[in-house]
Amino acid sequence: MGPTSPVDFILQPPVFHPVLPYITTIFGGLTHGKMVLVQGVVLAEAERFQVDFQCGCSVMPRPDIAIHFNPRFRSRPHVICNTLQNGRWLEETKFPHLPLKRGEAFQLLFLFGQDEVQVSVNGQHFLQYRSRLPLARVDTVGVFGDIMVKSMAFLRSNPFDASRTEYPVAHPMQLNSSKLAVPYCHPLPRGLASRDTITVRGLVCPVPEGFSLSLREDPSHVPLRLSTCFRTRALMWSSFPDEALSHAEKVAACFPFHPQRFFELLLVCEEGSFKLALNGIPLGQYDTPWLSWDRITELWIEGDVTLYSVLS
């Protein structure tokens, strides 16, 4: 199966307001660069909660747990991380100074490497924990305890920049937000520059005709557009360097979008070009030596999609 097979582009949709305890399958398991984002609120009288990355979902026998993340809110709040193997807990690791408080909202981001996880709380690094089981075995996540979960999302890090060590920005997911209604205009007041990224996360509508992302200098000039057409199953770059010239170029050999499927589209600015990735899979680059990035003032999104977040 090649890297442009439609199966490679499957990324599971976010879950909004699940009832706890909540257990779900992780599509494709855990791989390097995969992220799990949990947004919620700690209950006012919380004692503890836990997020378990499990090797299966059986009840009896209890599945192995590669990563057990367990905040506790008693006299000295802290987090316990541990691994459950063959029904027995291994030696636990304790992390003091818990940056979560009862009654407050939080955002947890789990960023997975080859055999460890980094965890940020509200955008700040908190801990790193090395699993004593292969993360390739993990195919289930469970959330239990004294929190209300607003959303859980499964994301990918930037596939073009493996040298970055800081956390990717994980913009909060929003369901049915009037601020993200389509057609949607995302302002770019400082324009664009090299190494800037635009991330669009959303859901394709049930019976789509198509949708597009346009970079605009002003309402009358759209120098670059990325468009999808479900009738012809084409993903195309279209450029308009001036009123007399236009150029169109197909992006991928296969058409990676499907009705009612979540997507995460990443647009990366490089010197004289844009790189594109969908659900963590690079789709190549499109050269735009004539484009003045600093003159781009807006990103427009139109068509048959529901947006969950747009980040630049």
C-alpha positions as CSV (number, residue, x, y, z in Angstrom):
1,M,0.0,0.0,0.0
2,G,1.6,3.3,-1.1
3,P,1.8,6.5,0.8
4,T,-1.0,8.0,-1.3
5,S,-3.5,5.3,-0.6
6,P,-6.9,6.7,0.6
7,V,-6.5,4.6,3.8
8,D,-3.4,6.6,4.8
9,F,-5.6,9.8,5.0
10,I,-8.0,8.4,7.6
11,L,-7.9,10.5,10.8
12,Q,-10.6,9.9,13.3
13,P,-13.0,12.7,14.2
14,P,-13.0,14.6,17.5
15,V,-15.5,13.5,20.2
16,F,-17.6,16.2,21.9
17,H,-19.0,16.0,25.4
18,P,-18.5,12.2,26.0
19,V,-20.1,10.7,29.1
20,L,-17.5,9.3,31.5
21,P,-16.2,6.7,31.9
22,Y,-15.4,6.9,28.2
23,I,-13.4,4.3,26.2
24,T,-12.7,4.5,22.5
25,T,-10.4,3.0,19.8
26,I,-7.4,5.0,18.5
27,F,-7.6,4.6,14.7
28,G,-4.2,3.3,13.6
29,G,-2.9,3.1,17.1
30,L,-0.2,5.3,18.5
31,T,2.6,6.4,16.1
32,H,5.4,8.9,16.4
33,G,4.1,12.5,16.2
34,K,0.5,11.6,17.0
35,M,-1.3,13.8,19.5
36,V,-4.3,13.4,21.7
37,L,-5.9,16.6,22.9
38,V,-8.3,16.5,25.9
39,Q,-10.3,19.7,26.8
40,G,-12.5,19.9,29.9
41,V,-13.2,21.1,33.4
42,V,-12.1,19.7,36.7
43,L,-15.1,19.2,38.9
44,A,-15.3,21.4,42.0
45,E,-14.9,18.6,44.5
46,A,-12.7,16.4,42.4
47,E,-10.5,13.7,44.0
48,R,-8.8,12.3,40.9
49,F,-9.2,11.4,37.3
50,Q,-7.1,9.4,34.8
51,V,-6.4,9.0,31.1
52,D,-5.2,5.5,30.2
53,F,-3.6,4.5,26.9
54,Q,-4.5,0.8,26.8
55,C,-3.5,-2.3,24.8
56,G,-7.1,-3.4,24.1
57,C,-10.5,-2.7,25.7
58,S,-11.3,-6.0,27.5
59,V,-12.8,-5.9,31.0
60,M,-11.8,-9.3,32.2
61,P,-8.9,-9.8,32.1
62,R,-7.9,-6.1,32.5
63,P,-5.9,-4.9,29.5
64,D,-2.3,-3.8,29.8
65,I,-2.0,0.0,30.2
66,A,1.2,1.5,28.6
67,I,0.6,5.0,30.0
68,H,-1.6,5.7,33.1
69,F,-1.9,9.5,33.6
70,N,-3.5,10.1,37.0
71,P,-3.9,13.6,38.6
72,R,-4.9,13.5,42.3
73,F,-6.3,16.6,44.1
74,R,-6.0,15.8,47.8
75,S,-3.8,17.7,50.3
76,R,-0.8,17.8,48.0
77,P,-2.0,17.7,44.4
78,H,0.2,15.6,42.1
79,V,0.2,13.3,39.1
80,I,1.0,9.6,39.1
81,C,2.2,7.9,35.9
82,N,2.6,4.2,35.7
83,T,2.3,1.1,33.5
84,L,0.1,-1.9,34.1
85,Q,1.5,-5.2,32.8
86,N,-0.1,-8.6,33.2
87,G,-2.5,-7.3,35.8
88,R,0.2,-5.8,38.0
89,W,1.3,-2.1,38.4
90,L,5.0,-1.4,37.9
91,E,6.9,1.1,39.9
92,E,5.1,4.5,39.7
93,T,6.5,7.9,38.9
94,K,5.2,10.9,40.9
95,F,5.2,14.4,39.5
96,P,4.5,17.2,42.1
97,H,3.2,20.7,41.5
98,L,0.1,19.7,39.6
99,P,-0.9,22.7,37.3
100,L,-4.6,21.7,37.4
101,K,-7.1,23.1,39.9
102,R,-10.6,22.1,41.0
103,G,-13.3,23.9,39.3
104,E,-11.1,25.2,36.4
105,A,-11.0,24.5,32.7
106,F,-8.0,22.7,31.3
107,Q,-6.3,21.6,28.1
108,L,-4.2,18.5,28.1
109,L,-2.0,17.6,25.1
110,F,-0.3,14.2,24.9
111,L,2.4,14.2,22.3
112,F,3.8,10.7,21.5
113,G,7.4,9.8,20.5
114,Q,8.8,6.3,19.7
115,D,8.5,5.1,23.3
116,E,7.5,8.1,25.5
117,V,4.9,10.7,25.9
118,Q,5.2,14.4,26.6
119,V,2.3,16.1,28.3
120,S,1.5,19.8,28.3
121,V,-1.1,21.4,30.5
122,N,-2.7,24.6,29.2
123,G,0.0,25.0,26.7
124,Q,3.0,24.6,29.1
125,H,5.2,21.5,29.3
126,F,4.5,19.5,32.4
127,L,6.1,16.0,32.2
128,Q,7.7,13.4,30.0
129,Y,7.1,9.7,30.8
130,R,8.7,6.7,29.1
131,S,6.4,3.7,28.7
132,R,7.7,0.3,29.7
133,L,5.5,-1.3,27.0
134,P,5.7,-0.7,23.2
135,L,3.5,2.1,22.3
136,A,2.8,0.3,19.0
137,R,0.5,-2.0,21.1
138,V,-1.7,0.8,22.2
139,D,-5.0,1.0,20.4
140,T,-7.5,2.3,23.0
141,V,-7.8,5.3,25.3
142,G,-10.0,5.5,28.4
143,V,-10.9,8.6,30.4
144,F,-12.3,8.1,34.0
145,G,-13.0,10.2,37.1
146,D,-13.9,13.6,38.3
147,I,-13.8,15.8,35.2
148,M,-16.2,16.9,32.5
149,V,-14.7,16.4,29.0
150,K,-15.7,19.0,26.4
151,S,-13.8,17.4,23.6
152,M,-11.2,14.9,22.7
153,A,-9.3,15.1,19.5
154,F,-6.7,13.0,17.7
155,L,-4.2,15.1,15.8
156,R,-0.8,15.0,13.9
157,S,2.3,17.1,14.3
158,N,3.9,19.0,11.4
159,P,5.4,16.3,9.1
160,F,7.7,18.8,7.4
161,D,9.7,19.9,10.5
162,A,11.0,17.0,12.6
163,S,13.6,19.4,14.2
164,R,11.1,21.2,16.2
165,T,11.1,20.4,19.9
166,E,8.4,22.7,21.3
167,Y,4.8,21.6,21.4
168,P,2.6,22.3,18.4
169,V,-0.2,24.8,19.1
170,A,-3.4,22.9,19.8
171,H,-6.2,25.2,19.2
172,P,-9.4,24.4,21.1
173,M,-11.9,22.5,19.1
174,Q,-15.3,24.1,18.7
175,L,-18.6,22.4,17.8
176,N,-21.3,24.4,16.0
177,S,-19.5,27.7,16.6
178,S,-21.0,30.7,14.9
179,K,-17.5,32.2,14.7
180,L,-16.5,29.3,12.4
181,A,-19.6,29.5,10.1
182,V,-18.9,28.9,6.4
183,P,-18.1,31.0,4.4
184,Y,-15.4,31.8,6.8
185,C,-12.9,34.7,6.7
186,H,-9.7,34.3,8.8
187,P,-7.7,37.6,9.0
188,L,-4.0,37.6,8.5
189,P,-3.1,41.1,9.7
190,R,0.6,40.7,9.4
191,G,0.5,38.7,6.1
192,L,2.5,35.5,5.8
193,A,6.2,34.8,6.1
194,S,8.6,31.8,5.7
195,R,7.9,28.9,8.1
196,D,4.4,30.2,8.9
197,T,1.7,27.5,9.0
198,I,-2.0,27.5,8.6
199,T,-4.0,24.6,10.1
200,V,-7.6,23.9,9.2
201,R,-9.6,21.2,11.0
202,G,-13.1,20.3,10.0
203,L,-15.6,17.8,8.7
204,V,-16.8,17.2,5.2
205,C,-20.6,17.6,4.8
206,P,-22.7,14.5,4.0
207,V,-23.4,15.3,0.3
208,P,-20.5,17.6,-0.8
209,E,-20.0,19.3,-4.1
210,G,-16.7,20.8,-3.1
211,F,-14.9,23.4,-0.9
212,S,-12.0,25.7,-1.2
213,L,-9.3,27.7,0.7
214,S,-8.4,31.0,-0.8
215,L,-5.6,33.4,0.0
216,R,-6.6,37.0,-0.7
217,E,-4.8,40.3,-1.0
218,D,-8.2,42.0,-1.1
219,P,-11.7,41.0,-1.9
220,S,-11.1,41.5,-5.7
221,H,-7.7,39.7,-5.9
222,V,-7.3,36.0,-5.0
223,P,-3.8,35.0,-6.1
224,L,-4.0,31.4,-4.8
225,R,-6.7,28.9,-4.2
226,L,-6.8,25.3,-3.1
227,S,-10.0,23.6,-4.2
228,T,-11.7,20.3,-4.1
229,C,-14.3,18.9,-6.5
230,F,-16.2,15.7,-5.4
231,R,-17.7,15.2,-8.9
232,T,-14.4,15.0,-10.6
233,R,-12.6,13.8,-7.4
234,A,-9.9,16.4,-7.9
235,L,-7.8,18.4,-5.5
236,M,-6.3,21.4,-7.3
237,W,-4.0,24.4,-6.8
238,S,-5.2,27.4,-8.8
239,S,-3.0,30.5,-9.1
240,F,-3.8,33.9,-10.5
241,P,-0.5,35.9,-10.6
242,D,-2.3,38.7,-12.5
243,E,-5.5,39.3,-14.4
244,A,-4.2,37.9,-17.6
245,L,-2.7,34.7,-16.4
246,S,-3.9,31.7,-14.5
247,H,-2.6,28.2,-13.8
248,A,-4.0,25.0,-12.3
249,E,-2.2,22.0,-11.0
250,K,-3.5,18.7,-9.6
251,V,-2.2,18.0,-6.1
252,A,-2.5,14.3,-5.4
253,A,-2.8,11.1,-7.5
254,C,-5.7,9.9,-5.3
255,F,-8.6,12.0,-4.0
256,P,-8.1,11.9,-0.2
257,F,-11.4,13.5,1.0
258,H,-14.6,11.7,1.8
259,P,-18.1,12.7,2.9
260,Q,-18.6,12.9,6.7
261,R,-15.0,12.4,7.4
262,F,-12.8,14.6,9.6
263,F,-9.7,16.2,8.1
264,E,-6.7,18.2,9.3
265,L,-5.1,20.3,6.5
266,L,-1.7,21.9,7.0
267,L,-0.4,24.6,4.8
268,V,3.3,25.5,5.3
269,C,5.1,28.6,3.9
270,E,8.5,28.0,2.4
271,E,10.8,30.2,0.3
272,G,8.8,30.8,-2.9
273,S,6.4,27.9,-2.3
274,F,3.7,26.3,-0.2
275,K,3.9,22.8,1.2
276,L,0.7,20.9,1.9
277,A,-0.1,18.0,4.2
278,L,-3.4,16.2,5.0
279,N,-3.9,14.2,8.2
280,G,-0.1,14.1,8.7
281,I,0.6,12.9,5.1
282,P,2.7,15.3,2.9
283,L,1.2,16.1,-0.4
284,G,4.1,17.9,-2.0
285,Q,4.7,21.6,-2.7
286,Y,3.4,24.3,-5.1
287,D,5.8,26.9,-6.3
288,T,4.7,30.5,-6.1
289,P,7.8,32.7,-6.7
290,W,5.6,35.6,-7.9
291,L,3.5,35.7,-4.7
292,S,4.1,38.5,-2.2
293,W,3.3,36.9,1.1
294,D,3.3,40.1,3.1
295,R,0.4,41.3,1.0
296,I,-1.9,38.3,1.9
297,T,-4.4,39.7,4.4
298,E,-7.2,37.0,4.5
299,L,-7.8,33.2,4.3
300,W,-11.3,32.4,3.0
301,I,-12.9,29.0,3.4
302,E,-16.0,28.3,1.4
303,G,-18.1,25.2,0.5
304,D,-19.4,22.0,2.0
305,V,-17.5,21.7,5.2
306,T,-18.0,22.2,9.0
307,L,-15.1,23.9,10.7
308,Y,-13.8,22.9,14.1
309,S,-10.7,25.1,14.3
310,V,-8.6,27.4,12.1
311,L,-5.1,28.3,13.3
312,S,-2.4,30.5,11.8
